[in-house]
Amino acid sequence: MSETLGEAIQRYLEEMRLDVSEERVMNYIVREVHQGRKLSEVIADPYVENRVDKDQLGKLLENREVIEAVEEELDKAFSRKDFKFAE
């Protein structure tokens, strides 16, 4: 069965909405990590959990911007020798 033009437009708009939502969550994760929060805490936030499913979250965690944010915070922790093990 072939997709109608209306169905194709609706599917396209739905995909665009998901991409915008994922981008907002990615920006939130990056911002929170740069503010010193642990990645595990950030991804457990209701903001993240209510906007992306586990598959989408996995895809976001593979995003270069998220990886770079985590790497930058790790570099800072090593330079300060502040690993927050006591928390």
C-alpha positions as a printed NumPy array, in Angstrom:
array([[ 0.   ,  0.   ,  0.   ],
       [ 1.38 ,  3.335, -1.063],
       [ 1.627,  6.308,  1.26 ],
       [-0.615,  9.254,  0.449],
       [ 0.778, 12.756,  0.169],
       [-0.927, 13.717,  3.439],
       [ 0.58 , 10.721,  5.23 ],
       [ 4.033, 11.505,  3.825],
       [ 3.786, 15.109,  5.009],
       [ 2.581, 13.996,  8.435],
       [ 5.46 , 11.485,  8.736],
       [ 7.967, 14.157,  7.662],
       [ 6.634, 16.632, 10.233],
       [ 6.734, 13.959, 12.949],
       [10.382, 13.186, 12.121],
       [11.215, 16.905, 12.24 ],
       [ 9.521, 17.219, 15.644],
       [11.545, 14.32 , 17.   ],
       [14.78 , 15.799, 15.669],
       [14.031, 19.143, 17.374],
       [13.147, 17.378, 20.625],
       [16.328, 15.28 , 20.496],
       [18.405, 18.372, 19.778],
       [16.929, 20.165, 22.791],
       [17.704, 17.192, 25.023],
       [21.24 , 17.003, 23.631],
       [21.775, 20.707, 24.349],
       [20.413, 20.201, 27.862],
       [22.796, 17.291, 28.5  ],
       [25.801, 19.263, 27.227],
       [24.867, 22.355, 29.263],
       [24.319, 20.4  , 32.477],
       [27.577, 18.455, 32.097],
       [29.451, 21.733, 31.554],
       [27.853, 23.047, 34.747],
       [29.551, 20.223, 36.619],
       [26.768, 17.667, 36.926],
       [27.501, 13.983, 36.496],
       [26.299, 12.512, 33.217],
       [24.465,  9.736, 35.081],
       [22.489, 12.341, 37.03 ],
       [21.662, 14.368, 33.932],
       [20.327, 11.437, 31.925],
       [18.158, 10.413, 34.908],
       [16.484, 13.846, 34.991],
       [12.746, 13.829, 34.319],
       [13.425, 16.397, 31.564],
       [15.466, 13.817, 29.666],
       [13.4  , 10.751, 30.547],
       [10.134, 12.409, 29.499],
       [11.434, 13.508, 26.097],
       [13.465, 10.61 , 24.689],
       [13.252,  6.843, 24.885],
       [16.222,  4.583, 25.601],
       [17.082,  4.155, 21.915],
       [17.029,  7.904, 21.312],
       [19.11 ,  8.469, 24.459],
       [21.675,  5.946, 23.259],
       [21.896,  7.803, 19.968],
       [22.293, 11.118, 21.796],
       [25.077,  9.758, 23.997],
       [26.988,  8.843, 20.84 ],
       [26.706, 12.425, 19.598],
       [30.038, 14.194, 19.201],
       [28.932, 17.263, 21.199],
       [27.948, 15.139, 24.204],
       [31.168, 13.126, 24.041],
       [33.261, 16.301, 23.811],
       [31.45 , 17.851, 26.794],
       [32.128, 14.764, 28.915],
       [35.769, 14.653, 27.776],
       [36.251, 18.333, 28.657],
       [34.85 , 17.79 , 32.141],
       [37.062, 14.728, 32.629],
       [40.106, 16.758, 31.589],
       [39.172, 19.451, 34.118],
       [38.702, 16.852, 36.854],
       [42.114, 15.323, 36.154],
       [43.833, 18.7  , 36.12 ],
       [42.217, 19.601, 39.468],
       [42.598, 16.045, 40.794],
       [38.955, 16.359, 41.802],
       [37.201, 13.104, 40.987],
       [34.232, 13.535, 43.365],
       [34.56 ,  9.983, 44.688],
       [33.276, 11.089, 48.087],
       [29.874, 12.139, 46.72 ]])
